Amino acid sequence: MVSSKPWDWTKNSSNKWLIPCMESAYFAEVWKIRKFQYFLDLGSGLGRHSIYMAHKGFSVTAVDLSDYGIRYLSDWAKRENLGIETHLCDMLSLPFSDNSFDCMFAYNVIYHTDTQGFVRILDEIRRILKPGGEIFLTLISKGTWDFQNAWESRQLDANTILRSEHETEKNVPHFYVDLEDIRHFFSNWKMLSLPKEWCEYGLDKSKHYSKHWSLWLKKTPV
């Protein structure tokens, strides 16, 4: 299993990582209706989803492997007068008791590993989610340009390559999936919507397009 490697946020120059994803508003309302309270932002980055969900009244815990990201989020939360619990830790071993959280975001994070690590991360997520708890997560698709055109020397296993095109994630592993992989790895979860694949291009309109999957899942008995 490959070792985890954090993003280097000191190399980031984009403000997009400060803006919550569009799905945040939807899930905040759905989970309030469900009377969910304890929210985990897994791989919180600079804290955009943690800040948003805290403003919506959730009890927010945020974890990330980047010391820079955790410090940025902590400072941001103080400026907003928000009580957000933060942890600097590896998602391969989360410092929480079983059945701790009602709901969770894992946006563009749990694919930063290899196949063996991915399986362990899913086990950790299941462990800390309460029965009936829900997660919204994104995965990176095998249809992405970088996977389709990966150098053999940078491929770690059938699903994983090391990315190097941007300084923020230089040599960070990326685990890619297709629909068959999703069915396999999430066979013990209930899908609350069909997996959605979406594509985005850089603003420079380069050929380096990126495809992702979005999943909305519920923890059910095995």
Backbone bond lengths (Angstrom), bond angles and torsions (degrees), N, CA, C in turn:
res aa  C-N    CA-C-N  psi(-1)  N-CA   C-N-CA  omega(-1)  CA-C   N-CA-C  phi
1 M - - - 1.462 - - 1.519 109.50 -
2 V 1.326 116.04 132.03 1.452 121.14 -178.27 1.531 110.35 -72.40
3 S 1.332 117.10 148.08 1.452 121.15 176.70 1.528 110.31 -73.61
4 S 1.324 115.72 145.91 1.459 120.18 178.27 1.523 110.27 -71.48
5 K 1.332 115.68 148.17 1.464 121.15 -179.38 1.526 108.32 -137.66
6 P 1.332 118.27 126.56 1.460 119.48 -177.83 1.520 112.42 -77.46
7 W 1.334 114.22 158.63 1.460 119.52 168.14 1.520 108.95 -64.62
8 D 1.328 115.95 148.02 1.455 121.20 173.64 1.532 108.16 -96.81
9 W 1.333 115.50 90.89 1.463 120.11 -175.11 1.525 112.02 -68.68
10 T 1.313 118.78 -15.74 1.463 119.70 177.56 1.526 111.13 -67.59
11 K 1.337 117.24 -18.21 1.461 121.57 179.32 1.539 111.84 -94.19
12 N 1.316 117.14 -0.92 1.467 120.50 -177.99 1.530 111.27 -79.63
13 S 1.329 115.84 138.08 1.464 120.49 177.86 1.527 111.97 -128.06
14 S 1.333 117.11 10.42 1.461 121.36 -176.18 1.521 111.22 -108.05
15 N 1.335 116.36 135.71 1.462 121.65 177.11 1.526 112.97 -83.53
16 K 1.335 117.68 -3.00 1.463 118.74 -176.20 1.523 111.85 -64.60
17 W 1.344 116.79 -22.91 1.465 120.29 -178.66 1.524 112.03 -79.08
18 L 1.330 116.86 0.65 1.458 121.28 175.61 1.525 111.99 -100.96
19 I 1.325 117.04 -4.85 1.467 122.57 -176.30 1.523 109.17 -106.16
20 P 1.341 119.15 123.61 1.473 120.57 179.47 1.526 111.55 -59.42
21 C 1.306 116.13 147.81 1.459 120.27 176.29 1.532 109.51 -63.55
22 M 1.325 116.23 158.16 1.466 121.23 -176.61 1.526 112.13 -60.77
23 E 1.327 116.98 -30.44 1.462 120.49 -177.92 1.527 113.23 -70.73
24 S 1.331 117.50 -15.81 1.461 120.77 -177.14 1.519 111.98 -56.37
25 A 1.323 117.43 -45.59 1.464 121.20 -178.05 1.521 110.90 -62.74
26 Y 1.322 116.39 -40.46 1.463 120.51 -179.88 1.523 111.19 -63.82
27 F 1.328 116.57 -49.41 1.459 119.14 -176.01 1.522 112.39 -70.67
28 A 1.327 117.28 -31.65 1.463 118.97 175.63 1.525 110.27 -59.69
29 E 1.326 117.42 -41.65 1.467 120.49 -179.26 1.527 111.28 -73.03
30 V 1.330 117.07 -44.09 1.472 120.40 179.64 1.519 110.63 -60.63
31 W 1.314 116.88 -45.07 1.464 119.72 -175.11 1.520 112.09 -75.27
32 K 1.321 118.01 -25.30 1.462 119.26 171.91 1.531 110.47 -68.09
33 I 1.329 116.86 -40.13 1.467 121.11 176.64 1.523 110.37 -61.74
34 R 1.329 116.41 -37.45 1.462 121.33 178.58 1.539 111.83 -74.50
35 K 1.332 116.44 -7.05 1.467 123.00 -177.12 1.533 112.04 65.12
36 F 1.325 116.30 30.70 1.451 121.00 171.57 1.526 108.79 -72.74
37 Q 1.326 116.09 144.26 1.460 119.89 -178.43 1.533 112.88 -124.34
38 Y 1.329 116.73 -43.49 1.467 120.49 -171.15 1.525 110.24 -95.55
39 F 1.327 114.67 113.57 1.465 123.12 -173.34 1.527 109.84 -114.35
40 L 1.342 116.36 133.65 1.457 121.89 175.71 1.521 109.68 -112.86
41 D 1.318 115.66 127.15 1.461 122.33 172.49 1.520 107.24 -98.71
42 L 1.321 115.92 98.14 1.458 122.09 -175.75 1.526 109.23 -86.96
43 G 1.331 116.11 117.29 1.458 119.86 -173.64 1.519 109.01 74.54
44 S 1.326 115.72 60.81 1.463 121.19 -168.80 1.520 114.37 -73.44
45 G 1.336 118.14 -13.95 1.453 119.38 -179.97 1.522 111.25 60.57
46 L 1.329 116.19 -127.37 1.464 120.82 178.48 1.525 112.09 -85.72
47 G 1.340 117.29 -8.31 1.453 120.19 170.87 1.515 117.24 107.26
48 R 1.327 118.38 14.82 1.462 120.39 -173.98 1.530 112.86 -59.38
49 H 1.336 117.77 -41.06 1.464 119.58 -178.52 1.524 111.80 -79.27
50 S 1.314 116.98 -33.13 1.463 120.52 176.18 1.525 110.83 -61.49
51 I 1.312 116.77 -47.37 1.458 121.31 -179.50 1.530 110.32 -62.53
52 Y 1.306 116.09 -44.76 1.467 119.94 -178.44 1.527 111.38 -61.90
53 M 1.325 116.78 -48.59 1.463 120.11 -176.34 1.528 111.78 -69.78
54 A 1.322 117.17 -31.54 1.465 119.70 175.33 1.526 110.28 -65.38
55 H 1.325 117.50 -41.17 1.465 120.91 176.42 1.526 111.64 -62.53
56 K 1.325 116.60 -26.65 1.460 121.39 179.80 1.530 112.41 -85.04
57 G 1.330 117.19 0.82 1.452 120.81 173.40 1.512 116.22 99.36
58 F 1.328 118.35 4.84 1.463 120.90 178.82 1.529 110.27 -80.51
59 S 1.324 116.11 151.39 1.465 122.07 170.26 1.525 106.89 -83.27
60 V 1.321 116.45 107.04 1.468 121.91 -166.93 1.522 111.57 -102.82
61 T 1.335 114.65 133.22 1.457 122.88 169.08 1.522 107.28 -120.36
62 A 1.323 116.54 136.30 1.463 121.24 -178.47 1.515 110.01 -125.28
63 V 1.332 116.39 137.95 1.466 120.76 176.66 1.521 109.62 -131.50
64 D 1.314 115.18 145.65 1.459 120.66 175.92 1.522 108.62 -159.58
65 L 1.333 115.51 158.94 1.456 121.44 178.75 1.526 111.89 -88.75
66 S 1.335 115.71 -11.37 1.459 120.64 -177.79 1.523 111.13 -93.02
67 D 1.316 116.51 118.95 1.456 120.80 175.84 1.532 110.79 -62.41
68 Y 1.329 116.57 -39.56 1.465 120.83 178.03 1.531 109.98 -59.51
69 G 1.345 116.74 -46.36 1.456 120.30 -178.88 1.512 112.90 -62.50
70 I 1.327 117.21 -44.10 1.465 120.94 179.85 1.524 111.19 -64.32
71 R 1.329 117.37 -41.67 1.466 119.90 178.07 1.523 111.44 -65.80
72 Y 1.326 117.20 -38.65 1.463 121.13 178.03 1.526 110.15 -62.47
73 L 1.332 116.80 -46.52 1.462 121.18 179.25 1.525 110.99 -62.90
74 S 1.311 117.83 -43.95 1.468 120.71 -179.38 1.524 111.23 -60.17
75 D 1.324 116.64 -43.14 1.467 120.50 178.63 1.529 110.89 -65.85
76 W 1.321 116.62 -41.04 1.467 122.26 179.18 1.533 109.75 -62.29
77 A 1.327 116.62 -45.62 1.467 120.94 -179.56 1.533 111.08 -61.66
78 K 1.327 116.69 -39.17 1.467 119.86 178.48 1.523 111.17 -63.60
79 R 1.335 116.47 -41.66 1.465 120.01 178.98 1.530 111.45 -63.85
80 E 1.326 116.22 -31.22 1.463 121.32 -179.06 1.529 112.24 -92.29
81 N 1.344 116.73 0.93 1.469 121.41 -177.85 1.530 112.01 57.51
82 L 1.310 115.65 45.36 1.455 122.18 -179.66 1.526 110.00 -114.03
83 G 1.313 116.17 136.97 1.458 120.97 178.29 1.514 111.30 -93.63
84 I 1.306 116.94 89.82 1.467 122.64 -179.50 1.523 108.84 -110.46
85 E 1.323 115.75 125.62 1.469 121.01 177.39 1.526 108.96 -82.06
86 T 1.325 117.29 128.98 1.462 120.65 -177.80 1.524 111.15 -120.97
87 H 1.333 115.02 148.66 1.465 121.26 177.66 1.524 108.83 -138.97
88 L 1.312 116.41 131.26 1.458 122.39 170.74 1.522 106.86 -90.09
89 C 1.320 116.91 107.83 1.470 118.85 -175.30 1.518 110.55 -160.13
90 D 1.319 114.10 168.24 1.458 123.93 178.82 1.521 108.68 -92.45
91 M 1.333 116.78 134.22 1.468 119.70 -179.49 1.526 112.45 -69.38
92 L 1.327 117.55 -10.38 1.455 120.39 175.86 1.528 112.02 -73.20
93 S 1.329 116.67 -17.38 1.462 121.40 -179.86 1.524 107.90 -150.17
94 L 1.321 116.51 94.20 1.462 121.33 -173.37 1.529 111.15 -89.68
95 P 1.332 118.39 137.32 1.464 122.55 -171.99 1.528 113.65 -86.06
96 F 1.334 116.63 48.99 1.462 120.38 -177.07 1.523 110.64 -129.90
97 S 1.314 115.41 152.56 1.460 121.33 176.66 1.526 110.20 -71.52
98 D 1.318 115.72 161.72 1.456 120.55 175.60 1.528 109.76 -58.81
99 N 1.333 115.61 145.96 1.471 122.25 172.88 1.533 112.44 57.34
100 S 1.324 116.48 47.09 1.465 121.15 -175.80 1.523 114.23 -91.33
101 F 1.339 118.10 -27.35 1.461 120.25 -168.93 1.530 112.23 -124.29
102 D 1.344 113.53 145.72 1.462 120.62 176.16 1.518 112.01 -81.64
103 C 1.326 116.06 -36.18 1.454 120.25 -172.69 1.524 109.75 -153.17
104 M 1.324 114.78 162.31 1.468 118.47 -169.70 1.520 110.18 -156.62
105 F 1.326 115.87 144.06 1.462 123.66 166.22 1.525 108.15 -108.57
106 A 1.323 116.04 139.70 1.464 121.91 169.45 1.522 105.86 -138.05
107 Y 1.330 114.96 77.74 1.463 121.52 -171.10 1.527 110.05 -94.33
108 N 1.339 114.75 114.25 1.474 121.57 179.04 1.525 112.24 54.97
109 V 1.350 116.62 47.00 1.461 118.00 -175.49 1.526 113.98 -135.22
110 I 1.340 119.74 -47.78 1.462 118.89 -168.88 1.522 113.23 -74.83
111 Y 1.327 117.26 -2.56 1.464 118.50 173.46 1.529 112.06 -91.62
112 H 1.324 118.13 5.76 1.460 120.22 177.05 1.531 109.96 -86.89
113 T 1.318 115.06 62.87 1.459 123.48 -178.10 1.523 107.90 -165.84
114 D 1.326 117.06 -172.60 1.458 120.66 173.34 1.522 109.18 -107.24
115 T 1.331 117.05 -173.58 1.459 120.46 -174.04 1.522 111.91 -60.82
116 Q 1.320 117.05 -46.00 1.464 120.43 -179.78 1.528 110.80 -62.77
117 G 1.315 116.57 -41.94 1.451 120.15 178.08 1.513 112.65 -65.81
118 F 1.322 116.96 -37.07 1.459 121.32 179.60 1.526 110.92 -60.94
119 V 1.314 116.24 -43.81 1.473 120.25 178.48 1.524 110.21 -61.60
120 R 1.328 117.20 -42.38 1.465 119.60 179.64 1.530 111.14 -65.13
121 I 1.323 117.48 -41.23 1.462 120.77 179.68 1.527 110.75 -61.93
122 L 1.321 117.59 -42.48 1.467 119.85 177.74 1.523 111.33 -62.08
123 D 1.326 116.76 -37.85 1.467 120.09 176.41 1.532 110.84 -62.91
124 E 1.334 117.02 -41.16 1.455 121.25 178.54 1.535 110.97 -64.57
125 I 1.330 116.54 -41.60 1.457 120.18 179.35 1.526 110.74 -62.11
126 R 1.320 116.47 -45.51 1.466 120.27 178.58 1.528 110.86 -61.99
127 R 1.305 116.05 -37.76 1.464 120.07 -177.37 1.524 112.10 -64.22
128 I 1.329 116.92 -43.01 1.464 119.37 -172.60 1.527 113.97 -90.42
129 L 1.336 118.00 -13.99 1.463 120.50 174.54 1.521 109.86 -78.41
130 K 1.314 115.86 140.70 1.459 120.11 175.20 1.531 109.95 -69.32
131 P 1.337 118.43 155.42 1.472 120.02 171.98 1.523 109.53 -55.36
132 G 1.314 116.09 130.21 1.452 120.10 -176.36 1.516 113.70 84.02
133 G 1.354 116.89 -2.57 1.462 120.86 177.94 1.521 111.23 -68.80
134 E 1.324 115.53 158.79 1.462 120.89 -174.62 1.519 111.53 -126.93
135 I 1.324 115.13 152.39 1.462 121.37 177.82 1.519 109.49 -137.13
136 F 1.326 115.20 139.65 1.460 121.79 168.03 1.521 106.80 -109.12
137 L 1.335 116.33 125.59 1.457 119.92 -177.34 1.512 110.92 -140.56
138 T 1.311 114.77 160.19 1.458 120.43 174.36 1.520 109.50 -123.54
139 L 1.317 114.81 147.79 1.460 123.26 177.52 1.518 108.12 -128.37
140 I 1.306 116.46 158.29 1.462 119.52 179.52 1.533 109.42 -98.54
141 S 1.322 115.31 137.14 1.462 122.04 -170.42 1.532 112.61 -86.94
142 K 1.325 114.88 148.02 1.461 120.42 173.37 1.527 111.58 -65.74
143 G 1.325 116.86 -12.82 1.456 120.43 175.97 1.512 114.19 -78.91
144 T 1.333 117.06 -4.76 1.468 121.64 179.27 1.531 110.88 -65.35
145 W 1.331 115.10 143.25 1.468 120.89 -176.99 1.517 111.59 -54.18
146 D 1.325 117.00 -42.83 1.471 120.30 -174.43 1.521 112.01 -65.74
147 F 1.330 117.52 -33.51 1.458 119.25 177.51 1.522 110.33 -75.44
148 Q 1.327 116.66 -41.26 1.458 120.97 -179.53 1.524 111.85 -63.83
149 N 1.330 116.41 -26.33 1.465 120.84 -175.00 1.528 112.45 -120.84
150 A 1.322 116.36 27.33 1.470 120.46 -176.65 1.520 111.57 -70.20
151 W 1.322 115.34 140.57 1.467 119.69 171.12 1.511 108.88 -69.57
152 E 1.314 115.71 138.25 1.459 120.37 -178.80 1.525 111.56 -59.30
153 S 1.324 117.01 -32.32 1.463 120.76 -177.83 1.530 112.34 -68.53
154 R 1.343 117.60 -17.64 1.450 120.80 -178.05 1.532 111.97 -102.22
155 Q 1.336 117.56 3.31 1.457 120.98 -178.58 1.527 109.92 -90.13
156 L 1.350 115.92 124.48 1.465 121.15 -177.21 1.521 112.44 -90.10
157 D 1.336 116.67 -37.62 1.456 121.83 174.19 1.526 107.27 -155.09
158 A 1.314 118.20 -172.60 1.460 121.20 -173.08 1.524 112.84 -61.56
159 N 1.327 117.66 -22.81 1.464 121.69 -177.44 1.525 113.86 -111.88
160 T 1.332 118.37 -6.35 1.463 120.13 -165.67 1.519 112.81 -126.98
161 I 1.347 115.44 134.50 1.454 120.88 172.27 1.530 108.89 -131.34
162 L 1.328 115.86 160.44 1.461 122.14 171.17 1.515 108.21 -91.14
163 R 1.330 116.80 126.90 1.458 121.26 179.21 1.526 109.60 -92.94
164 S 1.333 115.89 146.78 1.467 118.69 -177.86 1.522 113.38 -144.37
165 E 1.345 117.65 6.60 1.463 118.45 -172.19 1.529 113.84 -78.48
166 H 1.332 117.01 -13.70 1.457 119.55 178.95 1.524 109.55 -132.97
167 E 1.321 116.77 140.33 1.460 121.37 -174.49 1.531 112.82 -64.53
168 T 1.341 118.69 -26.77 1.463 120.18 -179.07 1.522 111.93 -64.22
169 E 1.330 117.21 -31.58 1.463 120.23 -176.35 1.522 111.75 -127.66
170 K 1.305 116.31 39.55 1.464 121.10 -179.98 1.524 109.75 -65.14
171 N 1.341 115.95 124.11 1.462 124.07 179.84 1.531 113.68 63.16
172 V 1.324 116.75 22.32 1.462 120.54 171.82 1.530 108.44 -83.95
173 P 1.335 118.87 128.33 1.469 120.19 179.70 1.527 111.61 -67.84
174 H 1.322 116.01 145.31 1.464 122.89 177.37 1.529 108.57 -129.65
175 F 1.317 114.92 124.49 1.460 123.04 -178.74 1.533 108.03 -101.55
176 Y 1.343 117.01 123.80 1.462 122.72 -173.48 1.527 110.95 -110.69
177 V 1.333 116.18 147.65 1.462 120.40 -179.08 1.522 110.93 -135.60
178 D 1.334 114.62 158.28 1.452 121.95 166.71 1.521 107.80 -118.27
179 L 1.317 117.71 -175.67 1.452 120.49 -175.53 1.525 111.83 -63.49
180 E 1.321 117.57 -35.95 1.466 120.63 177.72 1.532 110.77 -63.75
181 D 1.330 117.31 -40.61 1.467 120.87 176.67 1.526 111.06 -62.26
182 I 1.321 116.52 -42.23 1.464 120.57 179.64 1.518 110.44 -60.24
183 R 1.307 116.76 -45.64 1.474 120.23 178.36 1.521 111.20 -60.13
184 H 1.330 115.90 -37.40 1.464 120.29 -178.56 1.529 111.93 -71.70
185 F 1.319 116.91 -52.81 1.469 120.32 -172.68 1.530 112.77 -73.72
186 F 1.321 117.85 -22.22 1.466 120.44 -176.65 1.525 112.41 -114.19
187 S 1.320 116.17 27.81 1.467 120.52 -177.53 1.523 112.86 -65.40
188 N 1.332 117.80 -23.09 1.465 120.74 -178.95 1.528 112.74 -101.01
189 W 1.332 116.65 18.47 1.460 122.62 174.79 1.530 109.38 -116.33
190 K 1.318 115.71 155.00 1.459 120.45 171.79 1.518 108.64 -94.74
191 M 1.330 116.99 124.11 1.460 120.94 177.63 1.524 109.11 -85.09
192 L 1.322 116.40 123.08 1.456 121.45 -177.91 1.523 112.16 -89.58
193 S 1.314 116.42 -8.24 1.460 122.43 170.25 1.521 107.37 -154.47
194 L 1.308 116.78 162.69 1.455 119.69 178.41 1.525 110.30 -68.31
195 P 1.336 118.24 143.18 1.468 119.82 176.07 1.528 110.22 -55.89
196 K 1.309 115.74 136.67 1.469 121.35 -177.94 1.521 109.26 -116.48
197 E 1.333 115.93 124.98 1.466 120.48 176.60 1.520 108.96 -102.60
198 W 1.343 116.17 132.52 1.463 120.85 -179.27 1.512 109.83 -137.30
199 C 1.317 114.42 156.12 1.462 120.91 -173.16 1.522 109.69 -125.19
200 E 1.332 115.81 143.22 1.458 120.08 175.20 1.517 109.76 -138.90
201 Y 1.315 114.74 147.29 1.455 122.00 176.54 1.522 109.12 -112.46
202 G 1.319 116.73 154.58 1.453 120.21 173.36 1.518 110.15 -68.64
203 L 1.326 115.92 156.91 1.458 119.96 179.82 1.526 112.17 -62.59
204 D 1.337 116.34 -20.37 1.456 119.37 178.35 1.526 111.77 -80.64
205 K 1.351 116.70 1.10 1.471 122.79 177.82 1.527 111.90 58.27
206 S 1.311 116.34 32.34 1.465 119.87 178.01 1.526 109.51 -74.05
207 K 1.319 115.83 171.07 1.461 120.53 179.60 1.524 112.04 -76.69
208 H 1.321 117.34 -5.19 1.458 120.77 -176.07 1.532 110.85 -81.49
209 Y 1.332 115.60 62.85 1.464 120.40 177.79 1.518 110.16 -71.59
210 S 1.317 115.74 156.54 1.457 121.91 -179.00 1.523 109.23 -127.66
211 K 1.318 116.78 132.42 1.457 122.06 176.84 1.525 109.82 -115.08
212 H 1.311 115.85 137.20 1.460 121.89 179.86 1.528 110.72 -130.51
213 W 1.308 114.21 158.90 1.463 122.62 170.83 1.525 108.83 -109.17
214 S 1.328 116.27 142.02 1.458 122.44 171.76 1.520 108.92 -112.84
215 L 1.339 116.61 132.53 1.466 121.54 -179.20 1.526 110.09 -129.77
216 W 1.328 116.24 138.15 1.459 123.20 173.63 1.528 106.58 -119.27
217 L 1.319 115.78 114.03 1.469 121.33 -169.01 1.513 112.19 -126.87
218 K 1.325 114.40 153.72 1.468 121.85 176.92 1.521 109.64 -124.03
219 K 1.315 116.29 135.57 1.460 120.92 177.05 1.524 109.18 -76.23
220 T 1.326 115.46 120.42 1.467 121.41 178.31 1.518 109.20 -123.57
221 P 1.319 118.23 162.08 1.464 119.60 177.49 1.513 111.97 -58.38
222 V 1.327 116.27 142.57 1.481 120.64 -179.89 1.512 108.93 -73.29
